[in-house]
Amino acid sequence: MALVQLIYHSKNTLHADDRGQLANLREILEIARRKNGEAGVTGYLIFDKAYFLQILEGEEKDVEETYARIIGDRRHGDVTVVERRPAKMRVFSNWEMGSAIRSVDHEEVYLRHGISGPIDPKKLDGDKILALATDLRDLDAARSRAA
Ligand SMILES: Cc1cc2nc3c(=O)[nH]c(=O)nc-3n(C[C@H](O)[C@H](O)[C@H](O)COP(=O)(O)O)c2cc1C
């Protein structure tokens, strides 16, 4: 069986206030974690108000089935695959769907990755998205160890 990694970006179409957006995101993450757990899919979701960046990894069939569900979701649009490639191993093996909602705490990481304002997905390739996601994951992991 072949492991693959699929990376995409999409435009958030939720025109809700901040609290409404958060509630929607919680709902998305809850269902993503449950379904990905069942399907053996892992990954990471980055959200910065205007855009989603998501990495999905797992067996090809499971990743493609998950992605096929995600692209039809009306909570986002302009879903664009940035990378779809074979993977030797999982990067987010402990996460059914890790996530980072952009906040001031993350700005140092975004700056380190050359992102000083809103995300412009045209400037990001798969490796850049992956590097940003792993740094955000590591920051949150370090924070929760320190807490
Ligand atoms: C940005 C975004 C990311 C999502 N990520 C996942 C995911 O990783 N796994 C998943 O099963 N559903 C994910 N969803 C939710 C799916 O689009 C879909 O609503 C959910 O899987 C339920 O599908 P169903 O109603 O066809 O059963 C995501 C939705 C959005 C908007």
Ligand as a Chemical Component Dictionary entry (heavy atoms), coordinates in Angstrom:
data_LIG
# 
_chem_comp.id                   LIG 
_chem_comp.type                 NON-POLYMER 
_chem_comp.pdbx_formal_charge   0 
_chem_comp.three_letter_code    LIG 
# 
loop_
_chem_comp_atom.comp_id 
_chem_comp_atom.atom_id 
_chem_comp_atom.alt_atom_id 
_chem_comp_atom.type_symbol 
_chem_comp_atom.charge 
_chem_comp_atom.model_Cartn_x 
_chem_comp_atom.model_Cartn_y 
_chem_comp_atom.model_Cartn_z 
_chem_comp_atom.pdbx_ordinal 
LIG C1  C1  C 0 -11.269 23.438 5.448 1  
LIG C2  C2  C 0 -11.975 22.130 5.686 2  
LIG C3  C3  C 0 -11.214 21.027 6.074 3  
LIG C4  C4  C 0 -11.824 19.793 6.299 4  
LIG N1  N1  N 0 -11.054 18.711 6.648 5  
LIG C5  C5  C 0 -11.640 17.504 6.758 6  
LIG C6  C6  C 0 -10.842 16.350 7.025 7  
LIG O1  O1  O 0 -9.633  16.400 7.186 8  
LIG N2  N2  N 0 -11.498 15.158 7.103 9  
LIG C7  C7  C 0 -12.851 15.037 6.939 10 
LIG O2  O2  O 0 -13.376 13.927 7.023 11 
LIG N3  N3  N 0 -13.621 16.118 6.724 12 
LIG C8  C8  C 0 -13.052 17.335 6.622 13 
LIG N4  N4  N 0 -13.832 18.438 6.390 14 
LIG C9  C9  C 0 -15.303 18.280 6.417 15 
LIG C10 C10 C 0 -15.803 17.678 5.120 16 
LIG O3  O3  O 0 -15.832 18.664 4.123 17 
LIG C11 C11 C 0 -17.219 17.087 5.318 18 
LIG O4  O4  O 0 -18.087 18.081 5.758 19 
LIG C12 C12 C 0 -17.220 15.969 6.323 20 
LIG O5  O5  O 0 -16.208 15.036 6.053 21 
LIG C13 C13 C 0 -18.572 15.235 6.346 22 
LIG O6  O6  O 0 -18.820 14.684 5.088 23 
LIG P1  P1  P 0 -20.193 13.938 4.770 24 
LIG O7  O7  O 0 -21.287 14.874 5.182 25 
LIG O8  O8  O 0 -20.138 13.675 3.293 26 
LIG O9  O9  O 0 -20.186 12.695 5.602 27 
LIG C14 C14 C 0 -13.246 19.676 6.153 28 
LIG C15 C15 C 0 -13.983 20.803 5.764 29 
LIG C16 C16 C 0 -13.367 22.012 5.543 30 
LIG C17 C17 C 0 -14.188 23.207 5.126 31 
# 
loop_
_chem_comp_bond.comp_id 
_chem_comp_bond.atom_id_1 
_chem_comp_bond.atom_id_2 
_chem_comp_bond.value_order 
_chem_comp_bond.pdbx_ordinal 
LIG C1  C2  SING 1  
LIG C2  C3  SING 2  
LIG C2  C16 DOUB 3  
LIG C3  C4  DOUB 4  
LIG C4  N1  SING 5  
LIG C4  C14 SING 6  
LIG N1  C5  DOUB 7  
LIG C5  C6  SING 8  
LIG C5  C8  SING 9  
LIG C6  O1  DOUB 10 
LIG C6  N2  SING 11 
LIG N2  C7  SING 12 
LIG C7  O2  DOUB 13 
LIG C7  N3  SING 14 
LIG N3  C8  DOUB 15 
LIG C8  N4  SING 16 
LIG N4  C9  SING 17 
LIG N4  C14 SING 18 
LIG C9  C10 SING 19 
LIG C10 O3  SING 20 
LIG C10 C11 SING 21 
LIG C11 O4  SING 22 
LIG C11 C12 SING 23 
LIG C12 O5  SING 24 
LIG C12 C13 SING 25 
LIG C13 O6  SING 26 
LIG O6  P1  SING 27 
LIG P1  O7  DOUB 28 
LIG P1  O8  SING 29 
LIG P1  O9  SING 30 
LIG C14 C15 DOUB 31 
LIG C15 C16 SING 32 
LIG C16 C17 SING 33 
# 
